[in-house]
Amino acid sequence: MNPSQPASTTSLAASPPRAVRGLCIGIAAAAVAEFLIATTGVQIRRLPPSTDFASYYLAGAQARDRLSPYDRDAIAARGHVLGFAHDQFPFLYPPPFALAMQPFASMPYPRARQVWMLLATAALLAGLAATLALMRAQARRLGVRDASVVWFIGAAFIAMALNSTSVHNDVRAGSVGAILFASIAFTAYALVRERGPSTSAGVALAIATLSKLTPAALIPYCMWRGGRRAGIVGIVLLGLAVLPALVHWGPGIVAEYWRHALAPSLQDEVAPPMNQSLDAFLSRLLVPSAAIAAPFDAPRLKQVLAIGLGLALAACVLQRVAARRRAPALLPVELGLVVLAMLVLMKLTWVHTLSAMLWVWPAVMLPLQRASENGARWARRTALIACVGFFLAAAHVPILWPPLRHGAAVVVTGVHLFGLLLLGWACWRVLGRESEIVTR
């Protein structure tokens, strides 16, 4: 294949040897079977401790009774009635989410928890399928010559994703990480496919936003990259989702959401090791608390660093995204950079929320493979950094180990954050070397 041939007209290399296909399919099938049996299969019968899903369930009960889901005391009281020994986390999600949880609140809690686990598992499998579709479309756009590499990356991705700490924590917490993964991975696929983002991508963006709010930033990005229809559909669906909430509670629910959910979460120091945001990591280093014996006591320095480093990171990402044109094959890499930055800069980035970025690793590895085929010497080094970043972001590291909450050892609790930054750097570098990967 001629490397100078336009990427948009190239096609994926011939199918790899049968042995390669068989090996990769075997690895993927074994990983899926192991997850379904040893993770979902076990935990659906032995329900894990009640955390995130309990908050959703209790918020649904509040909504059913036309009470505010943002009343923290009421959420805690309902939890104690159900037998929870500790106060549940406050409900921090948009009002339509609480409305959607009413059917679950009508079930006994154990049954509702089991149904939610099945839905999360289905979303996880859908995210894997969307990522594989993304890889195939991206490899075709790039004109990757060695199809065996695409298969190997796909098999490794499935095994790593299903065994990642974010996925396992998401299943145990009953959170929305799998939903974010499926929604954003599908959006990435929509960006690279031949007909571009459409109505289905808008639906995916709306689902992601209603699940976590911060993915709302992906709507203007998608519109910037030619997905105007998808963006408009997403905005319309969000508006339609809010209307029933306004009818159900009245317009005051919006103020309740801000005063009792968003504002407190933005102001408080939320620094447990499970929070992998930049802000939380700096708090663990510079703001002593009852839970963390920080090595330094410099809360003002923490505020300066959080703002300064956050602005610097945002500026670097915006500088890359501001490019007027971007080869379609690299749009998933650009979206991946935006998602990684979003996770780093969010106030609350729990480990299970990292499920949202699992698809980024294969999306950046394929352009690096194409760059390597073009003779780019930097590609292998960058691929190694991307692999290390993905490993650190996904690995099961005992960040909750008590000795890591004291002194310099606190640095280890930021291991997943370091992985996000390394993987983000790989994305940033690939976008900066676009001319060495594709020819328009």
N, C-alpha and C positions, 0 to 999 in steps of 0.2 A: 504493500500500500504506500502511496506517495504521501510523505508527511506534510507536503504543502497543499494537499487537497483540502478544500474547505470542510470543516468539521460537520457542518450541517448536512453534507451530502455523503459522508462516509457511513459505512455499516459495520456492525460487529463482525469480528473475525469468525471463521468457520468454527463449528462446535468443537470443543476440546475432545481429547481421546475418551473413549467410553470408560476407561478406568478412572479418569479424573472425575467425570460426572458421577459415577457410582460412589466413589469415595466421598465426594462433597454431599451428595444426597443422603448418604448413610450418616454422615456427621450431623447434618441438619435434622434428619428424622430422629436420631438418637437424642439430640438436645431437646427437641420438642417433646418427645415421649417422656424423657426424664423430668422435664418441668411439669408436665401435666400430672404425672404420677406422684413425684416426690414433693412438689410444691403445692399446686392447687389441690391435688388429690388428698394430700395429708391435711393441709390446713383447713380445708372446707369441712372436715370432720372434727378437727380439734381447733376451734376458732381461736385466733391469736388475741392478745389483749386489745381492748377497745380503745382506739385512738381517733384517727381522722373520720372514719366512717360513723363512729358514734356521734360526732358533732353534726354530720350531715343528717343522720337519722333524727336527732333531737331537734334540729332546725326544721325538718319536715313536720315533726309533731307540733312545733310552734306555729308553723304556717297553716297546718290543718285547723288549729284553734284560732286562727286569725290574730296571732300574737307575733311580736317582733322576733325574728330569728337571731337578732343581734343583742338580745338581753342576756348578758353573760351569766348573771345570777340564775335566771330561769333555766338556761341550758344546764348549768351545774346541778340545780335542784332536780330536774327531770332525770339526769344521769344517776343521781343517788337513789331515786325511786326505782330505777332499773337494777340497782345493786352495784353500780360502779363505785369503787372505793375512793376514787380521786375525781377532782373536777375535770370535766372534759375541756378540750381546747375550745376557745371561742370560735364561732362561725364567721369566717372572713370572706365569704364568696358572694357574688351578686345575688340580688333578690330572686331572679328567676330560678337559680339553682335550688333555693329552699322550696320553691313551689314544686319543682320537679321531684323533690324527695318525699312528697306527700304519699305516693303509693307505697313507698318503702316503710314509712311510719305507720301505715295501716297493718303491717305484718308484725308478728313477734320478732323481737330484735335478732335472735339467732338465725331465723329464716331469712330476714332481710339482709343480714351480713353474708349469708351464703349466696344469695342471688347476686349481690353486688360483686362478690368474688368471681362468679361466673362471667358477669359482664366485663369485669376488668381483664379477665383471661382472654375473652373474645376480642377486646380492644387491643390487647398485646399482640395476639396473632394477626390481627388486621394491620397493625403497625409493621410487623415483620413482612407481611405481604406487600405493603406499600413501599417499603424500603427495597425489596427485591425488584419490584417494578421500576422504581427510581434508578436502581443500578443498571438495569438492562437498557432503559431509555438513555441514560447518561453515557454508558459505554458506547452505544450506537452513535450518539451525537459526537463523542470524542474520537471515534474511530480506533478504539483500543485494538491492537493487533493480536495480543495473546489472550484468547478467550479463557484459557485455563486460569489466569490470574483473577478474572472476574468471578469465576466459580469458587476459587479458594477464598477470596475476600468475603463472598456471600456466606460460605460455610462457617468461616471464622466469626463473622459478625453474628450469626444466629446463635452460635454457642456462647459467645461472650455476652450478648444482650440478655439471653435467658438466664444466665448465671451472674448477672451484674448485681451489685448491691442495691442499685436504685430500683430495679424490678422486684427484688425480693422484699425490700422495705415497703414498696408500694403495695404488694400483695398483703403483707402483714398489717400495714396501717389502714388499708382500705381507702387509699387516697385516689387522686385523679391522674397520676403519672402516666398510666397506660393510655388514658384517653388523650392526654396531651401528645404522647408519642405517636399514636395513630393519626391524629388530626394534622400535626405539623409534618410528619413524614409524607402524608398524602399531598399536602400543600407543596412540599419540595418536588414531589413527582409531577405535580401539575405544572410547575414552572418549566420543567425540562421536556415535557412531552411535546409532540409536534404541534398540537392545536393550542397549547398554552393553558393558563389558568382559566377556569370557566365556573359555571354555577356550582358544581360539586366542590370546588376549592373554596368558594365563598361559604358553603355550608360547613366545611371543615374548620375554617377560620372562626366562624361564629361559635361552633362547639368548643373550640379551644379557649376562646375569650370568656364564654360563660362558665367554663370550668376553672379558670385561674385569673382572669381579668387582664394580666399583663400581656398575654399574646395579642391584645388589641393593637399593639405596636406593629404587628405583622401585616395588618390590613393596609395601612398606607404604604408599607414597603412593597406589598404585592401589587398595588396599583401603580407604584413608581416603575415597576418592572413589567408593565404591560397588562397586568391582570385587573383592568378597570371593572370588568363585569363581575369578577370574583369579589373584588372589594365592595362594590355596590351591593351585591347580594348579601355579603357578610354584614354590612351596616344595616340593611333593611331587616335582616333576620334578628339582629340584636335589638333593633327598635321594636319589632313585633314581640320579642320575648319579654321586653320590659313592660309593655302595655298591660298584660294580665296581672303583673305585680302591682302596678299602680291602681288597678281596679280592686285588687284583693286587699291591699293595705291602705291605699290612698297615697298621694304624692309624698307624704312625710317619710315613707320608707327609704327614699333616696338620702335624705338628711340623716336618718338613723344609720344607714350603711356607712356614711362618711364619719359620723361622730363616734360610733361605737365599734366599728370594725376597722376601717382604713386608717383613720387618724391615730388611734392608739398603737396600731402595729407599726406605723411609720416613726413614731416618737420613741417607743420603748427600745431598750437595749436587749435584743433577743440573741443571746450568744451561746446557746448550747452547741456542742460539737455537731449535732445533726443538722444545724444550719450552716450551709457551705457558701453563703454569700460573702463577698468581699467585706461588707460592713460587719458581719458577725465575726469573721476571722480577725479583723482589726480590734474588735471589742475583746476577744479572747486574749489578745496580746497586750492591750493597753488599758483595759478597764476591769479592775478586780471586782469580783462579785462573790456571792455566797456559793455559787456553783463552780466558778473558775478562779483559780489563784493565778492571775495574770503575772507574767514576769516583770511588767512595768505598770506604773500607775500614772497614766498620762491621758485622761479622757479628752482634753482639748486637742492634743496632738492627734488622737484617734479621729475626731471630727474633721480636722484639717486634711488628714490623709484620706479619709473616706470620700470627702468632696473632691479633693485634688486628683486622686488616682481615678475616681469615677469619671470625672470630666475628661481626663486624659484618655481613658479607655474609650469613652463615647466618641471623642474627637477622632481617634484612630479608625474606629469602625465607620463613622460617618464619612471620613475621607475616602475609604474604600467603596462604600455604597454610593457615593456621589457621582461615580463614573457614569457618564451619559449612556454609554452602551456597554453591554456585557454579553459575551457569548452565551447562548442558552445553556450549553453544557456546564458552565460554571455558576449558573444561578443557584443551584442547590448549595454550592460552597459558600456563596455570598449570604444566602438565607441562614446557613449554619453558623456563620460568623455572627449574624444578628442575634440568633437564638442563644449562642454561647455568651455573648455580651449581656443579653437580657438576664440570664441566669446568674452571672457574676454580679450584676448591678442591683438585682432585686434585694429588697430588705430581708425577705424570708425565702431562702432557697433550701428547702429541706432535701435530704439525700434522695428521697423517693421522687422529688420533682425532677431530678437529673435524668429520669427516663425520657424526658422530652427531647434530649439531644443524642440519643443512642444512634440514630440514623446518620449523624454527621460524619462519623468515622469512615464508612464506606463511600460516602459522597465526596470526601476529600482524597481518599486513596486512589480512586480511578483517574482523576486528573494527574496525580503524581505518577501513576503508572504510564500514562500517555506521555508525560514530560520525560520520563526515563527512556521510553522508546524513541523519543526524539533526540536523545543524547544529552539531556540536561543533567549535569553532574550534581546539582543541588537537590534534585528530586529525591534521591535515596536518603539523604540526611534528613530532609523534611519529612519523608515518610516514616523514618524511625522516630522522630519527635512526635508525629501524629499518633503512632502506635503507643508510645509511652504515655502520651496524654490520655488516650482512650483507656488504657489499662488503669492508670491512676484514678480516672473518673469513675470507672466501673468496678474496681477491685474491692473485695471485702476486707477492709482495714478496720481494726478494732478501735475506732475513734472514740468510743464510749468507755474505753478502759480507764478506770479512775486515775492511775498514775499520769496519764496524759493531760490531766486537768491542772497540773502544777508546774510553774516555772517554764523553762525553755521547751519542755516536752510538748507544750501547747501547740507549737509549730506543726507537729505531726497531725493535729486535728484538721489542718487545712489541706490534706492530701488530695481530696476530690476537687477542691478549688484549683490547686496547682494543675491537675489534669485538664480542667476546663481551659485554663490559660494556655497550656501547651498546645492543646488541640486548636484553640482559637488562633494561636500564632501560626500554626500550619495553614489554616484557612486564609489568613491574612497574607501569608507569603505566596500561596498559590494564586490568589487574585492579583497580586502585584507582578506576577510572571506570566500573565495570560498569553502574551505574544509567543512565549516558548512552548505553549501547550496546544493552542488552537490557532487556526488561520481563518479569518472571516472572509 
